[in-house]
């Protein structure tokens, strides 16, 4: 078990190094930040001086190695646009994205499992068929269109919920949260539904498919023959054995929630790291873009590692 964990950690570090290389290479060639940082009155001497100060005159390999060493120490450099440490900027924006991702993930996971079990048990009922038909909306429509529709209905027509922003926030130590204010909670509803709807429908359909497969197994029929209640058969025997593939997909989708928050944050002008990344692309702010992608990659790798370790806890057969 220990050797398996060490091997997986080593593979995770290797993935982060490769992702960092790809990100740094891709962002280096999308534009020259000097064009945005200096005005029209610049001279060639000004350009060369700034390029040397930022280290852009060094070979690509040297820039990449310095970036990886600094990133491992929590230092992602200085933003070309704001002139501030990237780590400080990410620390300011991260609470908004993490809270949005947490609420969206909880919404997707809880509702997805409940509806998946319900539609599997009542697979021939009218409500189950209606839910399955409606779920196609969450799978088919793009995220930005769902967000625009929700804004039109609940913000423009009904005027129930705000259409943009995070609302009022409260500072707790170094963390800003909107959970403790009414306007913060109201502002969180539409973005969370928009971001979590696709993941919720995917989890629901996967749970339903796995449940239908497990309910046909011999041990389920044997459990019913022993006189166990339908609740015990469903939740103690059937649901537990559907969790391995569900955990795999759920882990990937939780990572996707953070990665794809860019679209939702842009639609709702949510002040998180996704909106920061969009602004950084427009300004060719390479340190911010590279740090963002490394942060997302780290979350994906950490979630996948946790999922692999959860396999062993859920399915004893995998311990061998």
C-alpha positions, -999 to +999 in steps of 0.1 A: +000+000+000+028+024+009+047+017-023+015+023-043+010+057-026+047+067-032+043+057-069+012+077-073+027+108-057+057+105-080+034+103-110+015+133-098+047+154-095+057+143-130+023+154-143+027+188-127+061+193-142+048+184-177+018+207-173+040+235-161+062+231-192+032+230-216+016+260-199+048+281-198+056+273-235+021+280-247+017+313-228+052+325-238+042+325-275+008+341-273+021+376-273+046+401-260+037+417-226+061+445-233+037+459-259+010+464-231+034+475-204+051+504-223+033+533-239+036+547-274+066+569-264+088+540-256+123+536-270+142+505-279+164+511-248+132+511-227+121+478-242+154+461-237+157+474-201+123+461-192+128+428-210+160+423-190+144+433-157+116+407-163+140+380-174+124+377-208+158+380-225+169+347-211+165+313-229+132+295-226+147+266-206+162+290-180+129+309-176+110+276-171+135+262-145+133+295-126+095+294-127+093+258-114+118+265-086+099+296-076+065+280-079+076+251-056+084+278-030+050+295-035+064+324-055+048+328-089+065+361-097+050+395-102+020+404-123+029+423-154-005+442-153-008+450-116+028+450-105+020+429-074+030+393-064+009+368-082+005+347-050-011+377-033-035+383-062-045+346-062-050+346-025-074+375-028-094+358-056-093+322-045-120+324-018-146+335-043-138+306-067-135+280-039-168+289-023-185+288-057-169+255-065-178+240-031-215+250-034-217+238-070-200+205-061-223+199-032-253+207-053-242+184-081-232+155-059-261+154-035-288+160-060-272+138-086-270+108-063-305+113-049-321+117-084-300+089-098-312+064-071-348+076-075-349+073-113-333+038-110-358+025-084-388+042-102-374+037-137-409+031-153-427+059-134-438+092-149-416+113-125-385+093-133-391+097-171-397+134-166-365+139-147-345+119-173-360+140-201-354+172-183-318+163-175-310+164-212-312+202-209-282+202-185-262+180-208-270+196-241-270+234-234-236+251-230-228+267-196-229+303-207-263+299-223-277+283-191-263+312-171-279+338-195-313+320-193-312+320-155-302+357-155-331+365-178-357+346-158-347+352-122-330+386-125-346+404-153-382+391-154-387+380-117-361+403-101-355+377-074-318+373-076-288+395-085-274+390-120-237+398-113-212+402-085-206+385-052-227+406-029-215+417+005-186+398+020-172+394+055-135+393+063-125+364+086-087+364+090-073+363+055-105+348+040-134+367+025-167+349+026-202+357+014-218+328+034-225+351+063-245+378+045-279+376+029-268+393-003-238+370-005-259+339-003-284+353-029-256+362-053-243+326-050-274+308-061-275+314-099-237+309-105-237+277-084-266+262-103-251+272-136-217+257-128-231+225-112-260+217-135-239+198-161-221+178-134-253+170-116-270+155-147-238+135-155-236+121-120-274+114-119-273+094-152-242+075-141-257+066-107-289+055-124-270+033-150-249+017-123-278+011-100-298-006-127-269-029-134-263-037-097-300-043-090-299-072-115-271-090-096-277-123-078-266-110-044-294-083-046-320-110-054-306-131-025-308-101-001-345-097-011-351-134-006-337-131+029-365-107+037-345-075+039-364-043+034-362-025+000-345+004+018-318-019+032-313-036-002-310-003-020-288+017+003-268-010+021-261-034-007-268-018-041-258+018-037-224+010-021-214-012-050-221+016-075-197+040-058-164+030-074-172+043-110-192+072-095-163+083-074-140+082-104-163+105-125-172+127-095-135+133-087-129+144-123-160+166-123-151+183-091-119+193-107-137+204-138-159+226-117-129+247-107-114+246-142-146+255-160-155+282-135-140+306-161-171+307-181-195+311-152-174+338-136-173+357-168-211+355-173-219+366-137-188+388-133-178+367-103-146+381-088-127+348-087-095+334-103-114+324-135-122+360-143-087+370-133-074+345-159-095+360-186-082+395-178-047+381-178-051+367-213-062+400-226-031+417-211-007+388-218+001+386-181+022+354-184+029+349-146-008+350-137-018+327-166+009+301-157+002+303-120-035+298-127-029+267-148-005+252-123-031+258-095-058+240-115-034+212-124-025+208-087-062+205-078-068+179-105-038+158-094-048+160-057-084+150-064-073+121-086-049+109-060-076+111-033-100+092-056-074+064-061-070+061-024-107+060-018-110+030-041-093+009-015-114+021+013-147+014-006-139-018-024-118-043-003-111-064-034-088-037-046-065-040-016-047-070-031 
